[in-house]
Amino acid sequence: MIDPKYLKDLTPPQKLLDQCHQVLLADPEEPMWRMKRWARKHCQSFVWAELVDTSDVSYEYDSVTAFYFGTESDKLMFMMKYKH
């Protein structure tokens, strides 16, 4: 397993992520790796994706994935594919 301190170094700056268009998916049916691969292939402005474990704080969801895009058109295309 990768040491979390190294993952922090790979995360884009919060200032950049705040400027992006975000898509949140709660307990997605698709595996994270498959959605990221699709986003890289079809969305030129794909910036970042992260999985947050919410099982300790939420009675409803176990995890939430966040995908960040530079353009709204890529965000909408991704939502049409994965947000049901």
C-alpha positions as a printed NumPy array, in Angstrom:
array([[  0.   ,   0.   ,   0.   ],
       [  1.158,   3.535,  -0.761],
       [  2.143,   5.659,   2.2  ],
       [ -0.507,   8.453,   2.602],
       [  2.155,  11.149,   2.995],
       [  3.197,  10.541,  -0.634],
       [ -0.383,  10.753,  -1.88 ],
       [ -0.733,  14.203,  -0.339],
       [  2.166,  15.377,  -2.515],
       [  0.367,  14.171,  -5.648],
       [ -2.916,  15.951,  -4.917],
       [ -3.447,  19.126,  -6.973],
       [ -3.555,  22.374,  -4.975],
       [ -6.94 ,  23.122,  -3.405],
       [ -6.995,  26.49 ,  -5.189],
       [ -6.989,  24.657,  -8.54 ],
       [ -9.66 ,  22.162,  -7.469],
       [-11.894,  25.013,  -6.259],
       [-11.907,  26.418,  -9.8  ],
       [-12.951,  23.095, -11.339],
       [-16.399,  21.708, -12.065],
       [-17.031,  18.906,  -9.581],
       [-19.132,  15.751,  -9.845],
       [-19.898,  13.827,  -6.651],
       [-21.054,  10.211,  -6.78 ],
       [-22.202,   8.452,  -3.625],
       [-21.557,   4.704,  -3.517],
       [-21.029,   4.362,  -7.286],
       [-21.801,   1.038,  -8.915],
       [-18.767,   1.244, -11.218],
       [-15.268,   0.733,  -9.806],
       [-13.264,   3.917,  -9.359],
       [-10.498,   2.799, -11.727],
       [-12.975,   2.224, -14.56 ],
       [-14.563,   5.669, -14.163],
       [-11.13 ,   7.328, -14.073],
       [-10.026,   5.496, -17.192],
       [-13.208,   6.572, -19.012],
       [-12.744,  10.194, -17.878],
       [ -9.108,  10.25 , -19.051],
       [-10.081,   8.844, -22.435],
       [-13.189,  10.985, -23.115],
       [-12.748,  14.219, -21.13 ],
       [ -9.8  ,  16.393, -22.158],
       [-10.211,  18.657, -19.139],
       [-10.197,  15.852, -16.54 ],
       [ -8.083,  17.105, -13.617],
       [ -8.416,  14.793, -10.615],
       [-10.504,  12.141,  -8.886],
       [-10.583,  11.06 ,  -5.279],
       [-12.449,   8.54 ,  -3.169],
       [-13.507,   9.536,   0.331],
       [-14.543,   6.901,   2.873],
       [-17.66 ,   8.253,   4.615],
       [-18.738,   5.086,   6.417],
       [-17.791,   6.478,   9.84 ],
       [-19.736,   9.73 ,   9.462],
       [-22.674,   8.819,   7.232],
       [-25.515,   6.408,   7.894],
       [-26.483,   6.506,   4.234],
       [-23.243,   6.197,   2.209],
       [-20.034,   4.211,   2.557],
       [-17.992,   6.287,   0.125],
       [-18.182,   9.35 ,  -2.081],
       [-16.123,   9.866,  -5.218],
       [-15.274,  13.342,  -6.431],
       [-14.285,  14.006, -10.037],
       [-12.908,  17.385, -11.119],
       [-13.104,  18.808, -14.651],
       [-11.841,  22.03 , -16.171],
       [-14.855,  22.545, -18.435],
       [-18.547,  22.25 , -17.801],
       [-19.048,  20.294, -21.028],
       [-16.762,  17.493, -19.77 ],
       [-18.542,  17.554, -16.42 ],
       [-21.913,  17.137, -18.142],
       [-20.646,  14.34 , -20.392],
       [-19.292,  12.471, -17.352],
       [-22.566,  12.99 , -15.464],
       [-24.579,  11.626, -18.394],
       [-22.435,   8.493, -18.332],
       [-22.298,   7.795, -14.574],
       [-24.835,   9.787, -12.582],
       [-28.167,   7.966, -12.618]])
